Amino acid sequence: MRGTDARCFPLALVATVTSKPGAPTQEYEVALKESIATWNERAAGWDSQKEAQTYAEQAFSTLEPLLIAELPVGVRPRVLDFGAGTGLLTAKLLPLAKEVVAIDIADQMLKVLGERIEQEGWTKIKPVCGDLLDQAIRSQPIFQAPFDLIVASSVCSFLPDYPAFLDVVSKLLSPQGIFVQWDWLANEAGDWASGFSLEQIENAYSANGLQSVRVGKGFVFEFQGKELDVLMGVARKLLADC
């Protein structure tokens, strides 16, 4: 989860992401390494931050009723938590899930999650360090079975190629599987560096094998004295793509 401080993402990477979608550039690769280093530095104290805890709580509060409404009664979904970080949201998903695969590019964030797994005796959380857009990562056995639910908390607006990510999501989802994302809501100018507009989300879903279920404001997050709108996008895998 990258929920509480999007601003710590290197500005060079944000510029690359927003202006040069597609194959990663050399500039992107450099900025990505800087970003990984930044998040690794923050890993040790991340779980103690009240804002990080609150964001995970608010995101989960919008997800739980959705799962009750959209999933068959008694079904425990196989879940992929994309950008899982230290697992603040992952842990909340655990009681509802059959299995949770927690993937992140920052190895030290996952190290914290691994320590929690060992301390709590969690057996249903499977951490994976790597880039989901990397075919070598997706070729691992853990990604061969489909996921009933894929979640991404405040990471999608910083991806090098959001449409390509959604295409991967549609391929990883089970028939009628659900994808849920939370991201900052873009300002009136539609600046991707501040997040997404609702229209951008809707168009990206329809172009990449997903059917929009709901796209709108998920909750309002208070951060450093400001109220920030967090959008929630929900999509279902199209039957035609199964």
MARPA-93586 format. One record per atom (N, C-alpha, C, O): residue in three letters; x negated, y, z. Coordinates in steps of 0.02 Angstrom, whole numbers, padded with zeros to 5 digits, always signed. Atoms other than C-alpha are relative to their C-alpha. Layout:
# MARPA-93586
ALAXYZ...
# end
This chain:
# MARPA-93586
MET-00042-00060+00000MET+00000+00000+00000MET-00043+00062+00000MET-00091+00067+00039ARG+00037-00063+00005ARG-00063+00171-00048ARG+00046+00058+00016ARG+00041+00111-00014GLY-00055-00044-00008GLY+00083+00264+00024GLY-00012+00069+00026GLY+00025+00115+00007THR+00000-00062-00036THR+00023+00406+00130THR-00050+00052-00022THR-00048+00109+00002ASP+00049-00051+00020ASP-00120+00492+00042ASP-00022-00009-00072ASP-00078-00029-00086ALA+00017+00004+00071ALA-00113+00494-00147ALA-00056+00048-00017ALA-00092+00037-00066ARG+00048-00052+00017ARG-00224+00647-00143ARG-00072-00024+00007ARG-00118+00008-00020CYS+00068+00023-00009CYS-00376+00546-00091CYS-00025-00037-00062CYS-00084-00052-00067PHE+00021+00031+00063PHE-00377+00462-00262PHE-00040+00051-00039PHE-00018+00108-00046PRO+00042-00049+00035PRO-00518+00543-00363PRO+00037+00036-00056PRO+00071+00004-00096LEU-00035-00039+00050LEU-00453+00683-00472LEU-00021-00019-00071LEU+00019-00016-00117ALA+00022+00021+00067ALA-00559+00623-00618ALA+00039-00060-00023ALA+00055-00066-00083LEU-00039+00060+00019LEU-00466+00458-00613LEU+00071+00019-00016LEU+00100-00007-00064VAL-00068-00022+00015VAL-00298+00544-00604VAL+00004+00030-00069VAL+00051+00015-00107ALA+00000-00031+00067ALA-00343+00646-00758ALA-00006-00053-00054ALA+00027-00048-00106THR+00008+00053+00049THR-00398+00489-00850THR+00064-00039-00007THR+00086-00054-00062VAL-00061+00039+00001VAL-00242+00395-00801VAL+00056+00036-00037VAL+00092+00007-00077THR-00057-00036+00026THR-00123+00532-00850THR-00009+00022-00072THR+00041+00033-00108SER+00010-00027+00067SER-00204+00588-01012SER-00026-00051-00050SER-00023-00039-00110LYS+00030+00048+00044LYS-00285+00432-01082LYS+00024-00071+00016LYS-00016-00113+00035PRO-00024+00067-00014PRO-00172+00280-01060PRO-00029-00049-00050PRO-00048-00030-00106GLY+00027+00051+00045GLY-00232+00117-01135GLY-00062-00031+00030GLY-00067-00037+00091ALA+00060+00033-00024ALA-00401+00032-01123ALA-00040+00048+00044ALA-00048+00106+00027PRO+00037-00044-00045PRO-00504+00099-00977PRO-00062+00030-00033PRO-00097-00005-00070THR+00058-00034+00027THR-00636+00227-01025THR-00058-00007+00050THR-00048-00030+00106GLN+00058+00002-00045GLN-00811+00239-00951GLN+00013+00047+00060GLN-00005+00031+00116GLU-00017-00047-00054GLU-00749+00389-00851GLU+00046-00033+00050GLU+00039-00024+00110TYR-00046+00035-00044TYR-00609+00283-00782TYR-00037-00051+00043TYR-00024-00056+00103GLU+00036+00051-00037GLU-00727+00143-00733GLU-00040+00030+00057GLU-00043+00002+00112VAL+00038-00033-00052VAL-00837+00264-00637VAL+00046+00024+00056VAL+00031+00014+00115ALA-00047-00025-00050ALA-00688+00344-00550ALA+00031-00057+00039ALA+00046-00051+00099LEU-00029+00058-00034LEU-00617+00173-00511LEU-00046-00025+00055LEU-00024-00042+00110LYS+00048+00021-00051LYS-00776+00123-00421LYS-00001+00047+00059LYS-00006+00026+00117GLU-00003-00049-00054GLU-00768+00285-00323GLU+00062-00010+00043GLU+00060-00004+00104SER-00063+00010-00036SER-00588+00249-00278SER-00004-00062+00045SER+00018-00060+00103ILE+00008+00060-00040ILE-00628+00073-00219ILE-00043+00015+00062ILE-00028-00007+00117ALA+00044-00018-00056ALA-00769+00144-00112ALA+00038+00042+00052ALA+00031+00031+00112THR-00038-00043-00045THR-00651+00275-00039THR+00048-00042+00042THR+00052-00033+00103TRP-00048+00041-00037TRP-00518+00148+00008TRP-00035-00049+00046TRP-00010-00064+00100ASN+00037+00045-00044ASN-00648+00028+00077ASN-00023+00037+00063ASN-00024+00008+00118GLU+00020-00039-00058GLU-00710+00168+00190GLU+00058+00012+00048GLU+00048+00017+00109ARG-00059-00013-00041ARG-00533+00197+00253ARG+00030-00062+00031ARG+00073-00058+00074ALA-00033+00063-00018ALA-00494+00014+00280ALA+00004-00012+00075ALA+00056-00031+00102ALA+00003+00018-00071ALA-00550-00005+00461ALA+00052+00037+00042ALA+00079+00008+00089GLY-00048-00038-00040GLY-00436+00133+00527GLY+00068+00009-00030GLY+00110+00044-00002TRP-00062-00012+00037TRP-00294+00122+00403TRP+00062-00020+00039TRP+00111+00018+00041ASP-00060+00025-00035ASP-00173+00018+00508ASP+00018+00042+00061ASP+00075+00040+00083SER-00013-00041-00060SER-00189+00139+00655SER+00031+00067-00018SER+00052+00104+00027GLN-00029-00063+00020GLN-00126+00286+00553GLN+00077-00003+00002GLN+00107-00047-00029LYS-00073-00001-00008LYS+00053+00329+00601LYS+00035+00009-00067LYS+00087-00021-00079GLU-00032-00012+00065GLU+00091+00393+00426GLU+00003-00063-00042GLU+00054-00076-00076ALA+00001+00062+00038ALA+00040+00228+00347ALA+00052-00049+00026ALA+00086-00082-00013GLN-00049+00044-00030GLN+00147+00131+00468GLN+00071+00022-00018GLN+00114-00019-00035THR-00067-00027+00013THR+00297+00246+00441THR+00020-00011-00073THR+00077-00029-00087TYR-00015+00010+00071TYR+00285+00236+00251TYR+00021-00072-00013TYR+00070-00084-00048ALA-00017+00071+00009ALA+00287+00046+00257ALA+00068-00015+00029ALA+00107-00053-00001GLU-00065+00011-00031GLU+00435+00048+00375GLU+00057+00028-00043GLU+00108-00004-00052GLN-00052-00031+00041GLN+00534+00167+00264GLN+00009-00037-00065GLN+00065-00047-00088ALA-00006+00038+00062ALA+00494+00071+00106ALA+00037-00065+00012ALA+00082-00083-00026PHE-00033+00063-00014PHE+00546-00093+00185PHE+00074+00010+00016PHE+00116-00033-00001SER-00071-00013-00017SER+00707-00015+00251SER+00043+00007-00062SER+00103-00007-00060THR-00038-00005+00063THR+00759+00019+00071THR-00001-00066-00038THR+00043-00078-00080LEU+00006+00064+00036LEU+00704-00153+00012LEU+00045-00055+00029LEU+00075-00093-00009GLU-00035+00056-00032GLU+00788-00267+00138GLU+00073-00005-00023GLU+00095-00060-00040PRO-00069+00007+00024PRO+00970-00224+00091PRO+00004-00017-00074PRO+00052-00049-00096LEU+00001+00016+00071LEU+00923-00236-00093LEU-00007-00075-00010LEU+00028-00105-00052LEU+00010+00072+00006LEU+00862-00414-00071LEU+00062-00039+00021LEU+00079-00090-00010ILE-00062+00033-00022ILE+01019-00462+00023ILE+00053+00003-00055ILE+00090-00045-00065ALA-00050-00009+00053ALA+01124-00393-00121ALA-00018-00037-00064ALA+00026-00061-00099GLU+00020+00024+00065GLU+01021-00458-00267GLU-00021-00073-00003GLU-00017-00105-00055LEU+00023+00069+00001LEU+00953-00627-00214LEU+00054-00047+00025LEU+00094-00029+00068PRO-00049+00049-00023PRO+01059-00784-00193PRO-00008-00013+00075PRO-00063-00011+00102VAL+00000+00012-00072VAL+01107-00822-00013VAL-00045-00060+00016VAL-00040-00113-00016GLY+00042+00055-00022GLY+00977-00928+00074GLY-00064-00009-00039GLY-00106-00050-00020VAL+00061+00006+00041VAL+00843-00905-00059VAL-00056+00041+00031VAL-00048+00100+00046ARG+00059-00035-00023ARG+00671-00860+00004ARG-00045+00011-00060ARG-00071-00038-00088PRO+00037-00013+00062PRO+00579-00775-00139PRO-00075-00011+00006PRO-00105-00004+00060ARG+00073-00002+00006ARG+00401-00802-00195ARG-00018+00071-00020ARG+00007+00096-00070VAL+00011-00072+00006VAL+00329-00626-00182VAL-00072+00015-00020VAL-00119-00017+00003LEU+00065-00028+00016LEU+00185-00532-00261LEU-00001+00072+00025LEU+00040+00113+00002ASP+00008-00069-00025ASP+00131-00375-00165ASP-00060+00029-00036ASP-00117+00013-00020PHE+00053-00030+00042PHE+00032-00272-00291PHE-00026+00063+00034PHE+00013+00108+00049GLY+00029-00056-00037GLY-00089-00149-00209GLY+00016-00007+00074GLY+00037+00041+00106ALA-00023+00016-00067ALA-00059-00232-00042ALA-00039+00034+00055ALA-00013+00044+00111GLY+00040-00032-00051GLY-00200-00146+00050GLY-00012-00044+00060GLY-00029-00103+00053THR+00010+00038-00061THR-00211-00201+00231THR+00061-00042+00019THR+00060-00078+00069GLY-00058+00044-00010GLY-00040-00283+00220GLY+00055+00027+00045GLY+00093-00012+00073LEU-00053-00027-00043LEU+00073-00163+00315LEU+00069-00018-00027LEU+00113-00036+00012LEU-00063+00021+00029LEU+00214-00198+00193LEU+00003-00076-00007LEU+00056-00106+00003THR+00004+00073+00008THR+00157-00377+00162THR+00027-00036+00061THR+00066-00083+00056ALA-00020+00032-00063ALA+00184-00422+00344ALA+00076+00004+00010ALA+00106-00042+00038LYS-00072-00008-00008LYS+00361-00355+00340LYS+00039-00045-00048LYS+00095-00066-00033LEU-00032+00044+00048LEU+00401-00460+00188LEU-00002-00073+00022LEU+00039-00113+00001LEU+00013+00070-00017LEU+00338-00619+00269LEU+00060-00039+00025LEU+00071-00095+00002PRO-00056+00040-00025PRO+00495-00671+00366PRO+00053-00016-00054PRO+00091-00063-00046LEU-00050+00010+00052LEU+00599-00658+00207LEU-00024-00044-00057LEU+00015-00065-00099ALA+00031+00030+00059ALA+00479-00746+00089ALA-00021-00073+00010ALA-00034-00095+00065LYS+00028+00067+00001LYS+00428-00921+00042LYS-00076+00004-00001LYS-00110-00037+00031GLU+00071-00012+00006GLU+00254-00855+00000GLU-00010+00071-00023GLU+00030+00097-00062VAL+00016-00067+00023VAL+00174-00684-00021VAL-00073+00000-00024VAL-00119-00013+00015VAL+00067-00010+00028VAL+00025-00659-00137VAL-00015+00074+00004VAL+00020+00115-00024ALA+00018-00070-00011ALA-00061-00497-00085ALA-00063+00016-00040ALA-00117-00008-00023ILE+00057-00016+00043ILE-00173-00425-00221ILE-00020+00073+00007ILE+00023+00117+00011ASP+00026-00068-00005ASP-00284-00271-00208ASP-00070+00000-00028ASP-00105-00051-00029ILE+00068-00006+00028ILE-00444-00206-00288ILE-00052+00016+00055ILE-00112+00008+00043ALA+00045-00020-00054ALA-00518-00148-00121ALA-00012-00058+00048ALA+00032-00077+00086ASP+00014+00060-00038ASP-00604-00295-00038ASP+00002+00011+00075ASP+00020-00034+00113GLN+00000-00013-00072GLN-00620-00211+00132GLN+00071+00008+00027GLN+00084-00009+00085MET-00070-00003-00021MET-00434-00175+00140MET+00026-00071+00009MET+00060-00086+00058LEU-00021+00070-00005LEU-00404-00360+00107LEU-00035-00036+00057LEU-00009-00084+00085LYS+00035+00030-00057LYS-00535-00404+00238LYS+00040+00013+00064LYS+00046-00032+00106VAL-00042-00015-00058VAL-00427-00315+00367VAL+00062-00045+00001VAL+00081-00071+00053LEU-00057+00044+00004LEU-00277-00412+00305LEU-00019-00071+00018LEU+00018-00105+00053GLY+00023+00067-00015GLY-00377-00573+00314GLY-00009-00011+00075GLY+00007-00065+00101GLU+00008+00005-00073GLU-00419-00538+00496GLU+00068-00005+00035GLU+00076-00043+00083ARG-00067+00004-00029ARG-00235-00510+00534ARG+00031-00069-00013ARG+00064-00097+00031ILE-00025+00067+00016ILE-00191-00672+00446ILE-00027-00052+00049ILE+00009-00095+00073GLU+00031+00048-00046GLU-00314-00766+00555GLU+00026+00009+00071GLU+00039-00040+00105GLN-00023-00014-00068GLN-00258-00680+00715GLN+00072-00023+00011GLN+00088-00051+00063GLU-00071+00015-00007GLU-00072-00706+00682GLU+00017-00072-00020GLU+00072-00096-00006GLY-00014+00069+00022GLY-00088-00880+00608GLY+00047-00002-00060GLY+00082-00052-00069TRP-00043-00002+00058TRP+00003-00827+00450TRP-00027-00048-00054TRP-00086-00045-00072THR+00021+00048+00051THR-00003-00966+00321THR+00031+00014-00068THR+00012-00016-00118LYS-00036-00013+00062LYS+00113-00895+00189LYS-00026+00060-00040LYS-00002+00074-00094ILE+00030-00056+00036ILE+00007-00743+00142ILE-00065-00022-00033ILE-00109-00049+00000LYS+00059+00019+00038LYS-00122-00772+00006LYS-00033+00063-00029LYS-00008+00090-00079PRO+00033-00060+00027PRO-00243-00625-00021PRO-00040-00017-00063PRO-00071-00069-00069VAL+00039+00006+00061VAL-00321-00601-00193VAL-00031+00068-00014VAL+00004+00118-00016CYS+00034-00062+00016CYS-00452-00469-00232CYS-00013+00002-00075CYS-00047-00041-00102GLY+00011-00007+00072GLY-00449-00409-00412GLY+00053+00044-00032GLY+00098+00070+00001ASP-00043-00041+00040ASP-00361-00316-00550ASP+00051-00044-00036ASP+00032-00088-00075LEU-00052+00042+00029LEU-00195-00391-00603LEU+00001+00005-00076LEU+00025-00041-00110LEU+00001-00006+00073LEU-00220-00324-00780LEU-00057-00041-00031LEU-00060-00047-00092ASP+00055+00042+00023ASP-00375-00434-00793ASP+00026-00071-00013ASP+00050-00104+00034GLN-00024+00066+00017GLN-00330-00594-00885GLN-00034-00055+00041GLN-00003-00106+00058ALA+00037+00050-00040ALA-00464-00688-00787ALA+00032-00008+00069ALA+00034-00063+00097ILE-00034+00003-00065ILE-00373-00644-00625ILE+00066-00037-00007ILE+00083-00080+00033ARG-00066+00030+00009ARG-00204-00694-00693ARG-00004-00074-00021ARG+00045-00111-00018SER+00009+00070+00018SER-00277-00860-00752SER-00010-00044+00061SER-00010-00105+00055GLN+00008+00040-00061GLN-00303-00914-00572GLN+00064-00040+00014GLN+00119-00017-00002PRO-00058+00043-00013PRO-00189-01057-00516PRO+00057+00034+00039PRO+00115+00018+00028ILE-00051-00031-00041ILE-00098-00947-00391ILE+00049+00043-00040ILE+00105+00057-00017PHE-00043-00041+00042PHE-00025-00843-00534PHE+00037-00041-00054PHE+00071-00012-00096GLN-00032+00040+00052GLN+00038-00990-00637GLN+00074-00012+00014GLN+00113-00020-00033ALA-00071+00005-00017ALA+00203-01007-00543ALA+00031+00070+00000ALA-00002+00117+00023PRO-00030-00067+00003PRO+00325-00862-00570PRO+00018+00027+00068PRO+00024-00009+00117PHE-00019-00035-00062PHE+00371-00734-00438PHE+00072+00022-00004PHE+00095+00046-00056ASP-00070-00022-00004ASP+00549-00698-00384ASP+00004+00075+00015ASP+00054+00108-00001LEU+00002-00071-00019LEU+00499-00526-00319LEU-00072+00025-00006LEU-00118-00006+00019ILE+00064-00035+00003ILE+00355-00409-00362ILE+00010+00071+00026ILE+00055+00106+00003VAL-00006-00067-00028VAL+00330-00251-00259VAL-00065+00038-00010VAL-00119+00008-00011ALA+00058-00043+00008ALA+00212-00104-00286ALA+00014+00066+00036ALA+00056+00105+00015SER-00014-00058-00043SER+00205+00031-00153SER-00051+00055-00011SER-00108+00051+00011SER+00040-00060+00012SER+00136+00199-00211SER-00067-00014-00033SER-00119+00009-00011VAL+00060+00014+00039VAL+00012+00131-00337VAL+00010+00010-00075VAL-00038+00024-00111CYS-00012+00003+00072CYS+00095+00132-00509CYS-00020+00064-00036CYS-00043+00061-00093SER+00014-00063+00035SER+00070+00316-00549SER-00075+00011-00009SER-00095+00059-00043PHE+00072-00006+00006PHE-00118+00291-00534PHE-00031-00056-00042PHE-00092-00062-00045LEU+00026+00053+00042LEU-00133+00143-00651LEU-00026+00027-00066LEU+00000+00077-00091PRO+00025-00024+00064PRO-00235+00163-00811PRO+00050-00008-00056PRO+00049+00030-00104ASP-00050+00012+00052ASP-00092+00093-00913ASP+00062-00030+00032ASP+00070-00091+00036TYR-00061+00021-00034TYR+00076+00085-00826TYR+00043-00046-00044TYR+00066-00097-00019PRO-00039+00045+00042PRO+00169+00010-00976PRO-00031-00070-00005PRO+00005-00120-00004ALA+00034+00065+00004ALA+00038-00128-00990ALA+00011-00039+00065ALA+00020-00100+00064PHE-00014+00032-00065PHE+00062-00164-00804PHE+00070-00029+00001PHE+00080-00085+00023LEU-00069+00024+00001LEU+00250-00178-00828LEU+00008-00061-00045LEU+00047-00106-00030ASP-00002+00059+00044ASP+00223-00299-00971ASP-00025-00061+00037ASP+00003-00116+00029VAL+00025+00055-00041VAL+00120-00407-00853VAL+00052-00021+00051VAL+00063-00080+00063VAL-00052+00014-00050VAL+00256-00393-00721VAL+00055-00042-00031VAL+00077-00092-00001SER-00054+00036+00032SER+00389-00452-00843SER-00019-00073-00015SER+00023-00117-00014LYS+00023+00068+00014LYS+00283-00604-00885LYS-00008-00041+00063LYS-00001-00102+00062LEU+00011+00035-00063LEU+00249-00647-00703LEU+00065-00015+00038LEU+00068-00059+00080LEU-00063+00009-00035LEU+00430-00633-00646LEU+00036-00064-00021LEU+00031-00086-00079SER-00044+00056+00015SER+00545-00783-00636SER+00061+00026-00038SER+00073+00087-00038PRO-00062-00023+00032PRO+00707-00777-00738PRO+00044+00038+00049PRO+00061+00014+00102GLN-00039-00046-00042GLN+00808-00633-00666GLN-00038+00022+00063GLN-00007+00045+00111GLY+00041-00025-00055GLY+00663-00594-00549GLY+00003+00075+00005GLY+00021+00110-00043ILE-00008-00071-00015ILE+00657-00421-00470ILE-00068+00034+00010ILE-00112+00006+00043PHE+00059-00042-00011PHE+00523-00286-00477PHE+00023+00064+00036PHE+00073+00094+00018VAL-00016-00060-00038VAL+00524-00143-00351VAL-00063+00041+00009VAL-00116+00016+00029GLN+00056-00046-00010GLN+00410+00009-00347GLN+00022+00061+00039GLN+00079+00083+00034TRP-00010-00064-00034TRP+00395+00161-00236TRP-00058+00044-00022TRP-00116+00024-00018ASP+00051-00047+00022ASP+00302+00313-00302ASP+00023+00071+00016ASP+00082+00083+00027TRP-00018-00070-00008TRP+00296+00500-00278TRP+00042+00022-00059TRP+00029+00004-00116LEU-00043-00028+00052LEU+00431+00590-00375LEU-00034+00060-00030LEU-00055+00105+00006ALA+00036-00053+00035ALA+00355+00704-00507ALA+00034+00067+00012ALA+00094+00071+00026ASN-00028-00066-00006ASN+00378+00891-00495ASN+00040+00017-00064ASN+00044-00024-00110GLU-00043-00017+00056GLU+00490+00984-00617GLU-00036+00001-00067GLU-00006-00008-00119ALA+00039+00000+00062ALA+00349+00995-00744ALA-00013-00071-00026ALA-00039-00079-00081GLY+00010+00069+00021GLY+00343+00805-00750GLY-00073-00021+00001GLY-00093-00063-00039ASP+00072+00014-00004ASP+00160+00800-00701ASP-00011-00069+00030ASP+00006-00080+00088TRP+00011+00068-00025TRP+00109+00617-00685TRP-00047-00002+00058TRP-00044-00049+00099ALA+00046+00000-00057ALA-00029+00665-00564ALA+00038+00007+00066ALA+00012-00012+00118SER-00040-00004-00060SER+00111+00703-00440SER+00049-00058+00006SER+00085-00063+00056GLY-00045+00057-00002GLY+00205+00545-00481GLY+00035-00010-00067GLY+00010+00010-00119PHE-00040+00015+00059PHE+00340+00490-00604PHE+00064+00041+00001PHE+00089+00060+00053SER-00068-00023+00005SER+00499+00567-00667SER+00045-00061-00006SER+00022-00116-00024LEU-00047+00056+00006LEU+00655+00458-00665LEU+00004-00025-00072LEU+00009-00085-00084GLU-00004+00018+00071GLU+00661+00462-00854GLU-00060-00042-00022GLU-00053-00089-00060GLN+00060+00039+00017GLN+00482+00399-00869GLN+00007-00072+00023GLN-00012-00118-00014ILE-00009+00067-00027ILE+00524+00250-00760ILE+00051-00039-00043ILE+00037-00096-00063GLU-00052+00034+00039GLU+00684+00207-00854GLU-00025-00020-00069GLU-00014-00077-00090ASN+00025+00014+00067ASN+00600+00218-01024ASN-00053-00055+00000ASN-00054-00098-00044ALA+00053+00050-00005ALA+00451+00114-00969ALA+00030-00069+00013ALA+00006-00119-00014TYR-00033+00065-00012TYR+00564-00024-00902TYR+00028-00029-00064TYR+00014-00086-00082SER-00034+00025+00059SER+00666-00038-01060SER-00048-00020-00055SER-00032-00063-00097ALA+00049+00015+00052ALA+00510-00043-01169ALA-00044-00060+00016ALA-00083-00082-00025ASN+00046+00053-00021ASN+00427-00183-01071ASN+00035-00060+00032ASN+00010-00088+00081GLY-00032+00062-00020GLY+00551-00323-01046GLY+00035+00001+00067GLY+00046-00051+00097LEU-00033-00006-00065LEU+00637-00256-00891LEU+00065+00039-00008LEU+00070+00086-00048GLN-00065-00035+00000GLN+00816-00201-00860GLN+00007+00039+00065GLN+00002+00011+00120SER-00006-00042-00059SER+00840-00055-00742SER+00061-00020+00042SER+00116-00027+00016VAL-00054+00012-00048VAL+00943-00095-00588VAL+00017+00064+00037VAL+00075+00081+00048ARG-00008-00063-00036ARG+00915+00068-00497ARG-00064+00040-00004ARG-00118+00013+00008VAL+00056-00046-00002VAL+00800+00217-00517VAL+00024+00065+00031VAL+00067+00098+00003GLY-00022-00061-00034GLY+00819+00361-00395GLY-00042+00012+00062GLY-00091-00022+00074LYS+00036-00016-00061LYS+00762+00438-00234LYS+00008-00056+00050LYS+00064-00077+00066GLY-00002+00054-00050GLY+00715+00303-00109GLY+00005+00026+00070GLY+00047+00004+00110PHE-00001-00031-00067PHE+00678+00408+00044PHE-00042+00063-00002PHE-00076+00077-00051VAL+00040-00061-00008VAL+00600+00570+00103VAL-00053-00014+00052VAL-00038-00037+00108PHE+00056+00015-00044PHE+00429+00554+00182PHE-00031+00065+00025PHE-00048+00109-00014GLU+00030-00059-00031GLU+00361+00683+00303GLU-00075-00011+00006GLU-00098-00059+00037PHE+00073+00007-00001PHE+00174+00711+00280PHE-00031+00069+00007PHE-00021+00113-00034GLN+00035-00062-00013GLN+00069+00850+00354GLN+00047+00060-00003GLN+00030+00112-00033GLY-00048-00054-00005GLY+00222+00957+00386GLY+00042+00012-00062GLY+00082+00058-00064LYS-00038-00007+00062LYS+00293+00934+00211LYS+00046-00060-00010LYS+00031-00116+00012GLU-00046+00054+00019GLU+00440+00832+00148GLU-00012-00019-00072GLU-00003+00022-00117LEU+00015+00024+00067LEU+00394+00727-00003LEU+00052-00052-00022LEU+00067-00098+00016ASP-00049+00047+00026ASP+00521+00637-00111ASP-00035-00062-00027ASP-00082-00057-00066VAL+00026+00064+00025VAL+00483+00454-00141VAL+00054-00033-00042VAL+00109-00045-00018LEU-00049+00034+00043LEU+00569+00373-00288LEU-00006-00075+00010LEU-00059-00102+00028MET-00002+00074-00002MET+00620+00191-00289MET+00027-00024-00066MET+00082-00007-00087GLY-00021+00029+00063GLY+00628+00098-00452GLY+00010-00074+00008GLY-00032-00109+00036VAL-00017+00071-00004VAL+00711-00072-00463VAL+00018-00025-00069VAL+00060+00004-00103ALA-00015+00027+00065ALA+00713-00179-00618ALA+00003-00077+00005ALA-00026-00108+00049ARG-00006+00073+00003ARG+00758-00357-00664ARG-00026-00025-00066ARG-00019+00009-00117LYS+00025+00028+00061LYS+00677-00467-00792LYS+00058-00016-00047LYS+00108-00046-00027LEU-00052+00014+00049LEU+00780-00475-00951LEU+00002-00074-00017LEU-00049-00106-00026LEU-00007+00071+00016LEU+00850-00647-00988LEU-00029-00017-00067LEU-00054-00072-00078ALA+00026+00011+00067ALA+00796-00627-01168ALA-00074-00012+00000ALA-00102-00041-00047ASP+00072+00007-00004ASP+00615-00625-01110ASP-00020-00061+00041ASP-00080-00072+00053CYS+00016+00058-00041CYS+00627-00782-01006CYS-00028-00056-00043CYS-00045-00109-00018
# end
